[in-house]
Amino acid sequence: MKGKHLVCLAVLLALAGLTGYAQGYTGPGLDPVTVAEAKNLRDDSPVVLRGKIERFLGDEKYLFSDDSGTITVEIDNRLWTGLSVNQNDTVEISGEVDKDFRGIEIEVNAIKKL
């Protein structure tokens, strides 16, 4: 009987992967805001931005821009997962506002090329 349960569990897990349950939430979320709007949000506010990564600043920090301005974003190396972008590519980043005595930046949780 134990073997049947393991087979059923394996089939259920496989089906869950095929139907998207293992893919994470893909429905509506936060609407994108501009860099200018993000700069006025409170510390730790969730945020989605669309724009371009202008250049690498060092130590996992990049200069991000849209039509409203620029802001420093911190993108952990593990988030790139094979994604390759340059200053001409439009990306969407999601993360949170990080304000402290040094200034403001966006701590990125996810990035995708549009």
Rosetta constraint file for C-alpha pairs under 8 A:
AtomPair CA 1 CA 5 HARMONIC 6.61 0.50
AtomPair CA 2 CA 6 HARMONIC 6.50 0.50
AtomPair CA 3 CA 7 HARMONIC 6.29 0.50
AtomPair CA 4 CA 8 HARMONIC 6.15 0.50
AtomPair CA 5 CA 9 HARMONIC 6.07 0.50
AtomPair CA 6 CA 10 HARMONIC 6.12 0.50
AtomPair CA 7 CA 11 HARMONIC 6.19 0.50
AtomPair CA 8 CA 12 HARMONIC 6.15 0.50
AtomPair CA 9 CA 13 HARMONIC 6.14 0.50
AtomPair CA 10 CA 14 HARMONIC 6.14 0.50
AtomPair CA 11 CA 15 HARMONIC 6.13 0.50
AtomPair CA 12 CA 16 HARMONIC 6.09 0.50
AtomPair CA 13 CA 17 HARMONIC 6.36 0.50
AtomPair CA 14 CA 18 HARMONIC 6.38 0.50
AtomPair CA 15 CA 19 HARMONIC 6.16 0.50
AtomPair CA 16 CA 20 HARMONIC 6.31 0.50
AtomPair CA 16 CA 21 HARMONIC 5.23 0.50
AtomPair CA 16 CA 22 HARMONIC 6.31 0.50
AtomPair CA 17 CA 21 HARMONIC 5.98 0.50
AtomPair CA 17 CA 22 HARMONIC 5.20 0.50
AtomPair CA 17 CA 23 HARMONIC 7.37 0.50
AtomPair CA 20 CA 24 HARMONIC 7.48 0.50
AtomPair CA 30 CA 47 HARMONIC 7.10 0.50
AtomPair CA 30 CA 48 HARMONIC 6.56 0.50
AtomPair CA 31 CA 48 HARMONIC 6.65 0.50
AtomPair CA 32 CA 47 HARMONIC 7.08 0.50
AtomPair CA 32 CA 48 HARMONIC 4.61 0.50
AtomPair CA 32 CA 49 HARMONIC 5.13 0.50
AtomPair CA 32 CA 50 HARMONIC 6.64 0.50
AtomPair CA 33 CA 37 HARMONIC 6.06 0.50
AtomPair CA 33 CA 38 HARMONIC 6.49 0.50
AtomPair CA 33 CA 47 HARMONIC 7.14 0.50
AtomPair CA 33 CA 48 HARMONIC 6.18 0.50
AtomPair CA 33 CA 49 HARMONIC 5.59 0.50
AtomPair CA 33 CA 50 HARMONIC 7.70 0.50
AtomPair CA 34 CA 38 HARMONIC 6.17 0.50
AtomPair CA 34 CA 49 HARMONIC 6.23 0.50
AtomPair CA 34 CA 50 HARMONIC 7.49 0.50
AtomPair CA 34 CA 66 HARMONIC 6.88 0.50
AtomPair CA 34 CA 67 HARMONIC 7.82 0.50
AtomPair CA 34 CA 68 HARMONIC 6.29 0.50
AtomPair CA 35 CA 39 HARMONIC 6.27 0.50
AtomPair CA 35 CA 49 HARMONIC 7.02 0.50
AtomPair CA 35 CA 65 HARMONIC 7.10 0.50
AtomPair CA 35 CA 66 HARMONIC 6.54 0.50
AtomPair CA 35 CA 68 HARMONIC 5.95 0.50
AtomPair CA 35 CA 69 HARMONIC 5.83 0.50
AtomPair CA 35 CA 70 HARMONIC 6.36 0.50
AtomPair CA 35 CA 71 HARMONIC 6.64 0.50
AtomPair CA 36 CA 40 HARMONIC 6.96 0.50
AtomPair CA 36 CA 68 HARMONIC 5.62 0.50
AtomPair CA 36 CA 69 HARMONIC 6.23 0.50
AtomPair CA 37 CA 41 HARMONIC 6.81 0.50
AtomPair CA 38 CA 47 HARMONIC 7.05 0.50
AtomPair CA 38 CA 97 HARMONIC 7.23 0.50
AtomPair CA 39 CA 97 HARMONIC 7.92 0.50
AtomPair CA 39 CA 104 HARMONIC 7.09 0.50
AtomPair CA 41 CA 45 HARMONIC 6.39 0.50
AtomPair CA 41 CA 97 HARMONIC 7.16 0.50
AtomPair CA 42 CA 97 HARMONIC 7.02 0.50
AtomPair CA 42 CA 99 HARMONIC 7.75 0.50
AtomPair CA 43 CA 96 HARMONIC 7.74 0.50
AtomPair CA 43 CA 97 HARMONIC 5.28 0.50
AtomPair CA 43 CA 98 HARMONIC 5.33 0.50
AtomPair CA 43 CA 99 HARMONIC 5.19 0.50
AtomPair CA 44 CA 96 HARMONIC 5.28 0.50
AtomPair CA 44 CA 97 HARMONIC 4.93 0.50
AtomPair CA 44 CA 98 HARMONIC 5.82 0.50
AtomPair CA 44 CA 99 HARMONIC 7.76 0.50
AtomPair CA 45 CA 96 HARMONIC 5.28 0.50
AtomPair CA 45 CA 97 HARMONIC 5.35 0.50
AtomPair CA 46 CA 94 HARMONIC 7.48 0.50
AtomPair CA 46 CA 95 HARMONIC 5.76 0.50
AtomPair CA 46 CA 96 HARMONIC 4.34 0.50
AtomPair CA 46 CA 97 HARMONIC 6.58 0.50
AtomPair CA 47 CA 94 HARMONIC 5.65 0.50
AtomPair CA 47 CA 95 HARMONIC 5.48 0.50
AtomPair CA 47 CA 96 HARMONIC 5.40 0.50
AtomPair CA 47 CA 97 HARMONIC 6.92 0.50
AtomPair CA 48 CA 92 HARMONIC 6.94 0.50
AtomPair CA 48 CA 93 HARMONIC 5.65 0.50
AtomPair CA 48 CA 94 HARMONIC 4.31 0.50
AtomPair CA 48 CA 95 HARMONIC 6.57 0.50
AtomPair CA 49 CA 92 HARMONIC 5.63 0.50
AtomPair CA 49 CA 93 HARMONIC 5.36 0.50
AtomPair CA 49 CA 94 HARMONIC 6.45 0.50
AtomPair CA 50 CA 66 HARMONIC 6.94 0.50
AtomPair CA 50 CA 90 HARMONIC 6.90 0.50
AtomPair CA 50 CA 91 HARMONIC 5.67 0.50
AtomPair CA 50 CA 92 HARMONIC 4.44 0.50
AtomPair CA 50 CA 93 HARMONIC 6.50 0.50
AtomPair CA 51 CA 64 HARMONIC 6.94 0.50
AtomPair CA 51 CA 65 HARMONIC 5.60 0.50
AtomPair CA 51 CA 66 HARMONIC 4.66 0.50
AtomPair CA 51 CA 67 HARMONIC 7.94 0.50
AtomPair CA 51 CA 90 HARMONIC 5.22 0.50
AtomPair CA 51 CA 91 HARMONIC 5.60 0.50
AtomPair CA 51 CA 92 HARMONIC 6.66 0.50
AtomPair CA 52 CA 64 HARMONIC 5.68 0.50
AtomPair CA 52 CA 65 HARMONIC 5.37 0.50
AtomPair CA 52 CA 66 HARMONIC 6.49 0.50
AtomPair CA 52 CA 87 HARMONIC 5.97 0.50
AtomPair CA 52 CA 88 HARMONIC 6.81 0.50
AtomPair CA 52 CA 89 HARMONIC 6.08 0.50
AtomPair CA 52 CA 90 HARMONIC 5.00 0.50
AtomPair CA 52 CA 91 HARMONIC 5.95 0.50
AtomPair CA 53 CA 62 HARMONIC 6.59 0.50
AtomPair CA 53 CA 63 HARMONIC 5.81 0.50
AtomPair CA 53 CA 64 HARMONIC 4.44 0.50
AtomPair CA 53 CA 65 HARMONIC 6.39 0.50
AtomPair CA 53 CA 86 HARMONIC 6.91 0.50
AtomPair CA 53 CA 87 HARMONIC 5.38 0.50
AtomPair CA 53 CA 89 HARMONIC 7.70 0.50
AtomPair CA 53 CA 90 HARMONIC 7.84 0.50
AtomPair CA 53 CA 91 HARMONIC 7.65 0.50
AtomPair CA 54 CA 62 HARMONIC 7.32 0.50
AtomPair CA 54 CA 63 HARMONIC 5.42 0.50
AtomPair CA 54 CA 64 HARMONIC 5.74 0.50
AtomPair CA 54 CA 65 HARMONIC 6.71 0.50
AtomPair CA 54 CA 86 HARMONIC 7.60 0.50
AtomPair CA 54 CA 87 HARMONIC 4.78 0.50
AtomPair CA 55 CA 62 HARMONIC 5.70 0.50
AtomPair CA 55 CA 63 HARMONIC 5.44 0.50
AtomPair CA 55 CA 64 HARMONIC 7.65 0.50
AtomPair CA 55 CA 87 HARMONIC 6.77 0.50
AtomPair CA 56 CA 60 HARMONIC 7.74 0.50
AtomPair CA 56 CA 61 HARMONIC 6.33 0.50
AtomPair CA 56 CA 62 HARMONIC 4.50 0.50
AtomPair CA 56 CA 63 HARMONIC 6.52 0.50
AtomPair CA 57 CA 61 HARMONIC 5.28 0.50
AtomPair CA 57 CA 62 HARMONIC 5.04 0.50
AtomPair CA 57 CA 63 HARMONIC 6.71 0.50
AtomPair CA 58 CA 62 HARMONIC 7.21 0.50
AtomPair CA 60 CA 74 HARMONIC 5.55 0.50
AtomPair CA 60 CA 75 HARMONIC 5.46 0.50
AtomPair CA 60 CA 76 HARMONIC 5.84 0.50
AtomPair CA 60 CA 77 HARMONIC 6.70 0.50
AtomPair CA 61 CA 72 HARMONIC 6.51 0.50
AtomPair CA 61 CA 73 HARMONIC 5.59 0.50
AtomPair CA 61 CA 74 HARMONIC 4.42 0.50
AtomPair CA 61 CA 75 HARMONIC 6.27 0.50
AtomPair CA 62 CA 72 HARMONIC 5.65 0.50
AtomPair CA 62 CA 73 HARMONIC 5.33 0.50
AtomPair CA 62 CA 74 HARMONIC 6.37 0.50
AtomPair CA 62 CA 75 HARMONIC 7.50 0.50
AtomPair CA 63 CA 70 HARMONIC 6.67 0.50
AtomPair CA 63 CA 71 HARMONIC 5.91 0.50
AtomPair CA 63 CA 72 HARMONIC 4.78 0.50
AtomPair CA 63 CA 73 HARMONIC 6.33 0.50
AtomPair CA 64 CA 70 HARMONIC 5.50 0.50
AtomPair CA 64 CA 71 HARMONIC 5.37 0.50
AtomPair CA 64 CA 72 HARMONIC 5.95 0.50
AtomPair CA 64 CA 73 HARMONIC 6.37 0.50
AtomPair CA 65 CA 69 HARMONIC 5.62 0.50
AtomPair CA 65 CA 70 HARMONIC 4.25 0.50
AtomPair CA 65 CA 71 HARMONIC 6.47 0.50
AtomPair CA 66 CA 70 HARMONIC 6.63 0.50
AtomPair CA 71 CA 104 HARMONIC 7.70 0.50
AtomPair CA 71 CA 105 HARMONIC 6.20 0.50
AtomPair CA 71 CA 106 HARMONIC 7.58 0.50
AtomPair CA 72 CA 104 HARMONIC 7.51 0.50
AtomPair CA 72 CA 105 HARMONIC 4.94 0.50
AtomPair CA 72 CA 106 HARMONIC 6.50 0.50
AtomPair CA 73 CA 105 HARMONIC 5.42 0.50
AtomPair CA 73 CA 106 HARMONIC 4.61 0.50
AtomPair CA 73 CA 107 HARMONIC 5.97 0.50
AtomPair CA 73 CA 108 HARMONIC 6.62 0.50
AtomPair CA 74 CA 105 HARMONIC 7.25 0.50
AtomPair CA 74 CA 106 HARMONIC 6.18 0.50
AtomPair CA 74 CA 107 HARMONIC 5.00 0.50
AtomPair CA 74 CA 108 HARMONIC 5.81 0.50
AtomPair CA 75 CA 79 HARMONIC 6.78 0.50
AtomPair CA 75 CA 80 HARMONIC 7.98 0.50
AtomPair CA 75 CA 107 HARMONIC 6.76 0.50
AtomPair CA 75 CA 108 HARMONIC 5.30 0.50
AtomPair CA 75 CA 109 HARMONIC 7.50 0.50
AtomPair CA 76 CA 80 HARMONIC 7.67 0.50
AtomPair CA 76 CA 108 HARMONIC 7.49 0.50
AtomPair CA 79 CA 109 HARMONIC 7.42 0.50
AtomPair CA 79 CA 110 HARMONIC 6.43 0.50
AtomPair CA 79 CA 111 HARMONIC 7.12 0.50
AtomPair CA 80 CA 84 HARMONIC 7.57 0.50
AtomPair CA 80 CA 111 HARMONIC 7.42 0.50
AtomPair CA 83 CA 112 HARMONIC 7.77 0.50
AtomPair CA 83 CA 113 HARMONIC 7.83 0.50
AtomPair CA 85 CA 89 HARMONIC 5.91 0.50
AtomPair CA 85 CA 113 HARMONIC 7.29 0.50
AtomPair CA 89 CA 113 HARMONIC 7.08 0.50
AtomPair CA 89 CA 114 HARMONIC 7.65 0.50
AtomPair CA 90 CA 113 HARMONIC 6.15 0.50
AtomPair CA 90 CA 114 HARMONIC 5.62 0.50
AtomPair CA 91 CA 111 HARMONIC 6.85 0.50
AtomPair CA 91 CA 112 HARMONIC 5.57 0.50
AtomPair CA 91 CA 113 HARMONIC 4.37 0.50
AtomPair CA 91 CA 114 HARMONIC 5.28 0.50
AtomPair CA 92 CA 111 HARMONIC 5.74 0.50
AtomPair CA 92 CA 112 HARMONIC 5.39 0.50
AtomPair CA 92 CA 113 HARMONIC 6.40 0.50
AtomPair CA 92 CA 114 HARMONIC 6.73 0.50
AtomPair CA 93 CA 108 HARMONIC 6.45 0.50
AtomPair CA 93 CA 109 HARMONIC 7.54 0.50
AtomPair CA 93 CA 110 HARMONIC 5.71 0.50
AtomPair CA 93 CA 111 HARMONIC 4.45 0.50
AtomPair CA 93 CA 112 HARMONIC 6.57 0.50
AtomPair CA 94 CA 108 HARMONIC 5.72 0.50
AtomPair CA 94 CA 109 HARMONIC 5.75 0.50
AtomPair CA 94 CA 110 HARMONIC 5.34 0.50
AtomPair CA 94 CA 111 HARMONIC 6.56 0.50
AtomPair CA 95 CA 106 HARMONIC 6.40 0.50
AtomPair CA 95 CA 107 HARMONIC 5.43 0.50
AtomPair CA 95 CA 108 HARMONIC 4.18 0.50
AtomPair CA 95 CA 109 HARMONIC 4.69 0.50
AtomPair CA 95 CA 110 HARMONIC 6.74 0.50
AtomPair CA 96 CA 106 HARMONIC 5.58 0.50
AtomPair CA 96 CA 107 HARMONIC 5.39 0.50
AtomPair CA 96 CA 108 HARMONIC 6.63 0.50
AtomPair CA 96 CA 109 HARMONIC 7.78 0.50
AtomPair CA 97 CA 104 HARMONIC 7.12 0.50
AtomPair CA 97 CA 105 HARMONIC 6.12 0.50
AtomPair CA 97 CA 106 HARMONIC 4.75 0.50
AtomPair CA 97 CA 107 HARMONIC 6.39 0.50
AtomPair CA 98 CA 104 HARMONIC 5.65 0.50
AtomPair CA 98 CA 105 HARMONIC 5.28 0.50
AtomPair CA 98 CA 106 HARMONIC 5.66 0.50
AtomPair CA 98 CA 107 HARMONIC 6.35 0.50
AtomPair CA 99 CA 103 HARMONIC 5.79 0.50
AtomPair CA 99 CA 104 HARMONIC 4.44 0.50
AtomPair CA 99 CA 105 HARMONIC 6.60 0.50
AtomPair CA 100 CA 104 HARMONIC 6.55 0.50
